[in-house]
Every structure is written in structure tokens, then in C-alpha cells.
Amino acid sequence: MQLPTSPDGFRQRYLDLQRAAQERNARKIPPSDEERNPNPLPEALILHEEVIPGGWYWTTTLKRGTTLRLITEGGAGGVSALFWNADDTSERYFAGDTVKVQWHTCLTRGRLILSDMGRVLASVTEDRSGGHDTLSGGSSAATNLQRYGRADLRNTRDNFLLAAGKHGLGSRDIPPCLTFFAPVRTDEEGRLLWRDGVVQPGDFIDLRAEMNLLVALSNCPHPLDPRPQWAPSPARAVTWRSPAPTALDLCRNASDEAIRAFENTDALFRGDA
């Protein structure tokens, strides 16, 4: 196959490959359990619940098969997240494969959070927001200075350094993060845009751990959040006992690429990876 020689040619080739993958992997998403049963989680399933104040961070470990529910109490603003394999923290969240392998920047129900080893860290089993950012990264002292005129406000980069330090990790262990409840999309020119009104108070996302995970969360405003004041609202994190996936599990069968990623993950727990 002759490769293109111009930027427009490479873009068209990518779009053609993306279209072919989406057609090949087209699967109808059934109604979610939450749409059929909007009641809150039964108390008996909840393992732990934590409120993350605006500006602060939180870390936890999740056992394989446990689900983490993140809830935004104030709407858009952003809860940034990092994930590591708790059994070997040299394996961690990789934005490149999470986007590239699934041919989409939109992280929503049925999609996966992938590691730099081609394995599945977590599956998105439910999403009541549809506004999450896999491209921009989190805030820093520099972005706070640019947006708010102050570099001393709490930010995601520093929060992750503090969170990582609690587990013997350092700056080299912190990759680009993803941010939940941050409705960022790209336009036709590749510019990153914030979409107002997408995320509402009470929106949540469920993340099922597909390996033993170390999780760090930072509840700081996203760098593209258009609100003029630094005023992050609380978020809630709930860990709960989720049902084991079946052979027809949506996330495990979302695409040919997803099936291969789960094969890589399951091999790790069989001991033949």
C-alpha cells in the first residue's frame, strides 16, 4: 500500500481507517441497568464512600472486579484521574492507546481505559454524563496563573505528586491524565473546545476495575473550564461490589480491539502474560 505524502493525505487515511473500524465493530448498545432501574445503589453493595472537597485529592486501591462510581455534585469542572496496576506500578494509564485503539476520544459507556501494556485497567460500565476529556490533561500552577492570575491555587499536577508520593511514586510515574466531567471536544480544525451545559450536577460514571488498581483523583478545575473564578465543587467517590461480567458483557465485546485487550489482561491473571 502506498502511503500518503501530505498532511491532508495522512488525515484522510486515518479517517478511512477509523470508518472501517467503526463499521467492522458496530454493535448495538442495549439500555443500561440505570436506565431501567434509576434507583441508587443498594446500601449492601457499597464498600466505601468518600467526599472529595473542591481542590483536594484522594487515592484508593480497587480489587479486580470492584467498581468505582464518581459523582459530580456541582456539574462541570473536572475530576482528573490516574490509574496504575497496583501489583506493578510501572504499568499505568496510557492516553495514547485509550484513544487510538478505540478510534475515538469520547470515553463513555462501553469503552475502556487502557494501560501502556495493551491491557484493560478499567471498563466504563455506566455513564450519565457523556462529557469526559482524554486529550487536554489536568491543571498546573502555570495554567492557574494564566486563567486566574494566581499560581498558589491548588492544581491537579501538584495533587498528583502528593498522591503518588503516598505510594512511593514520584514525578516520573505521573503520565498525562484523563478528566471526568470535563466536556471537551475538538472542532474541524483540531481546536479543543469546552461545551457548556453538557455535564449536570449528580451526573456519574462507573469504572469497573479489570485488574487490581491504584487510583488517584484530583478535584480541581479543568484548564479549559470557562468559569472565571476558581471554585471547584465537591465530588463523591463510591466503591461498590459490582456483578461479575458475563460472556455478553458490553465492554468485553465492544470491538475487536477490546476483545484483544481483554485477552491480554486475562492472560496476566492466568500467569501466562
C-alpha positions in Angstrom: 0.0 0.0 0.0 1.3 3.4 -1.0 1.5 5.8 2.0 0.3 9.4 1.6 2.8 12.1 1.4 0.9 15.2 2.7 -0.8 16.1 6.0 -4.2 16.0 4.2 -3.4 12.6 2.8 -2.5 11.2 6.2 -5.6 12.7 7.7 -7.8 11.1 5.1 -6.1 7.8 5.6 -6.8 8.0 9.3 -10.4 8.8 8.7 -10.8 5.9 6.3 -9.2 3.5 8.8 -11.4 4.9 11.6 -14.6 4.5 9.5 -13.7 0.9 8.5 -13.0 0.0 12.2 -16.3 1.6 13.4 -18.2 -0.3 10.7 -16.5 -3.5 11.5 -17.1 -3.1 15.2 -20.6 -1.7 15.0 -22.6 -3.1 18.0 -25.9 -2.0 19.3 -25.7 -0.8 22.9 -28.6 -2.1 25.0 -30.4 0.0 27.6 -28.3 0.4 30.7 -29.3 -1.0 34.1 -29.5 2.5 35.4 -32.0 3.5 32.7 -34.1 0.5 33.5 -33.7 1.0 37.3 -32.8 4.5 38.2 -32.7 3.8 42.0 -29.5 4.5 43.9 -27.0 1.7 44.7 -28.3 -0.7 47.3 -26.6 0.0 50.7 -25.4 -3.6 50.9 -23.3 -3.2 47.8 -21.4 -0.1 48.9 -17.9 -0.8 50.3 -16.8 2.8 50.9 -18.0 6.3 50.2 -15.8 9.5 50.2 -16.5 13.1 49.6 -13.5 14.8 47.8 -13.6 18.6 48.6 -13.1 21.0 45.8 -9.3 21.4 45.2 -8.3 18.3 47.0 -7.2 14.8 46.0 -7.9 11.2 47.0 -6.3 7.8 46.4 -7.6 4.3 46.8 -6.9 0.8 45.7 -9.5 -1.2 43.9 -9.6 -5.0 43.7 -10.2 -6.5 40.2 -14.0 -6.7 39.7 -14.8 -3.8 42.0 -16.5 -0.7 40.6 -15.7 2.9 41.4 -18.6 5.4 40.9 -17.6 9.0 40.5 -20.3 11.6 41.0 -20.1 15.3 40.3 -22.1 17.3 42.8 -21.7 20.7 41.1 -21.7 19.9 37.4 -18.8 20.6 35.1 -15.4 21.4 36.5 -13.4 18.2 36.3 -12.2 15.2 38.3 -8.9 14.2 36.9 -7.7 10.6 37.3 -4.7 8.4 37.0 -4.6 4.6 37.2 -1.7 2.2 37.9 -1.5 -1.6 38.1 -1.4 -2.0 41.9 0.7 -5.2 41.5 3.2 -3.5 39.3 3.0 0.3 39.2 5.4 0.5 36.2 2.2 -0.2 34.2 -0.1 2.8 34.2 -2.8 4.6 32.3 -1.9 5.4 28.7 -3.9 8.1 26.9 -2.5 7.2 23.5 -3.8 3.7 23.3 -7.0 4.6 25.1 -7.9 6.9 22.3 -6.1 5.2 19.4 -7.1 1.6 19.9 -10.8 2.6 20.3 -10.7 5.1 17.4 -12.4 7.8 19.5 -11.7 10.4 22.0 -15.1 10.1 23.7 -14.9 8.0 26.8 -18.4 6.7 27.6 -20.4 3.6 28.4 -18.9 0.5 26.7 -15.4 2.0 26.4 -12.1 1.0 28.1 -9.3 2.7 30.0 -6.1 1.1 28.7 -2.6 0.8 30.0 0.8 1.2 28.3 1.0 -2.6 28.2 -2.1 -3.0 26.0 -4.2 -4.2 28.9 -7.5 -3.0 30.3 -7.2 -1.1 33.5 -10.9 -0.3 33.8 -14.2 -0.5 31.9 -16.8 2.2 31.7 -19.9 0.2 32.6 -22.2 3.2 33.1 -22.0 6.9 32.2 -24.7 9.5 32.9 -22.5 12.4 31.7 -21.0 11.9 28.3 -18.6 14.8 28.9 -15.1 13.5 29.7 -11.7 14.6 28.4 -8.9 12.3 27.2 -6.8 15.0 25.5 -6.0 18.1 27.5 -4.6 16.8 30.7 -5.0 18.5 34.1 -4.3 21.9 35.6 -1.0 23.1 36.9 0.4 26.2 38.7 1.1 27.6 35.2 -2.5 27.1 33.9 -3.9 28.5 37.1 -1.7 31.6 36.8 -2.8 32.1 33.2 -6.5 31.6 33.9 -7.0 33.0 37.4 -3.9 35.2 37.9 -2.7 33.1 40.8 -0.2 30.3 40.8 -0.8 29.4 44.5 -4.2 27.8 44.0 -4.4 24.0 44.2 -3.9 22.2 40.9 -4.0 18.7 39.5 -0.3 18.4 38.8 0.7 19.1 42.4 -2.2 17.0 43.7 -0.9 14.0 41.7 2.6 14.5 43.1 1.2 14.4 46.6 -1.0 11.4 45.8 1.8 9.5 44.1 4.2 10.2 47.0 2.0 8.4 49.4 2.6 5.2 47.4 6.3 5.6 46.9 5.9 7.0 43.4 7.3 10.3 42.0 7.1 12.7 39.1 8.4 10.1 36.6 5.4 7.9 37.5 2.8 10.5 36.5 1.6 10.3 32.9 -0.9 12.6 31.2 -4.2 12.2 33.0 -7.8 11.9 31.9 -10.5 14.2 33.3 -14.1 13.2 34.1 -17.0 15.7 33.9 -14.9 17.9 31.5 -16.9 18.2 28.3 -14.0 18.9 25.8 -14.3 18.1 22.1 -12.2 19.0 19.0 -13.6 21.1 16.1 -12.8 20.5 12.4 -9.6 22.5 12.8 -8.4 20.3 15.8 -9.0 23.0 18.4 -10.1 22.0 21.8 -13.5 23.4 22.8 -15.5 23.3 26.1 -19.2 22.5 25.7 -21.3 24.3 28.2 -24.4 22.6 29.6 -23.3 19.0 28.9 -22.5 18.0 32.5 -25.1 18.4 35.2 -25.0 18.1 39.0 -25.5 14.5 40.0 -24.0 13.0 36.8 -21.9 9.9 37.4 -19.6 7.4 35.8 -19.0 3.8 36.8 -15.5 2.3 36.3 -15.1 -1.4 36.8 -11.5 -2.4 37.8 -10.2 -5.1 35.3 -7.0 -5.5 37.3 -6.0 -4.6 40.9 -5.7 -0.8 40.6 -4.1 2.1 42.4 -6.3 5.2 41.7 -5.5 8.9 42.2 -8.2 11.6 41.8 -7.8 15.3 41.8 -10.8 17.6 42.1 -9.6 20.8 40.5 -11.0 22.9 37.7 -10.0 21.8 34.2 -7.6 24.1 32.3 -10.4 24.9 29.8 -13.2 25.4 32.3 -14.6 28.8 31.2 -15.8 29.9 34.7 -13.9 33.0 35.7 -13.5 32.0 39.3 -11.5 29.1 40.8 -14.4 27.5 42.7 -14.4 23.7 42.4 -17.4 21.9 43.9 -17.2 18.6 45.9 -17.3 15.3 44.2 -18.1 11.9 45.6 -16.4 8.6 45.1 -18.2 5.3 45.9 -16.7 1.9 45.7 -19.2 -1.0 45.3 -19.5 -4.7 44.7 -20.5 -4.9 41.0 -21.7 -8.1 39.4 -19.2 -10.2 37.6 -19.2 -9.7 33.8 -21.0 -12.3 31.7 -20.0 -13.7 28.3 -22.2 -11.0 26.7 -20.6 -8.1 28.7 -20.8 -4.9 26.7 -17.3 -3.7 27.5 -15.6 -7.0 26.8 -17.3 -7.3 23.4 -17.3 -3.6 22.4 -14.9 -4.2 19.5 -12.3 -6.5 18.1 -9.6 -4.3 19.8 -11.4 -4.6 23.1 -11.5 -8.4 22.8 -7.7 -8.5 22.2 -7.1 -6.1 25.2 -9.1 -8.3 27.5 -7.3 -11.4 26.2 -4.0 -9.6 27.2 -5.5 -8.7 30.6 -6.9 -12.2 31.4 -3.5 -13.8 30.4 -1.9 -11.7 33.2 -4.2 -13.2 35.8 -3.7 -16.7 34.4 0.0 -16.2 34.8 1.0 -16.6 31.1 1.3 -12.9 30.2 
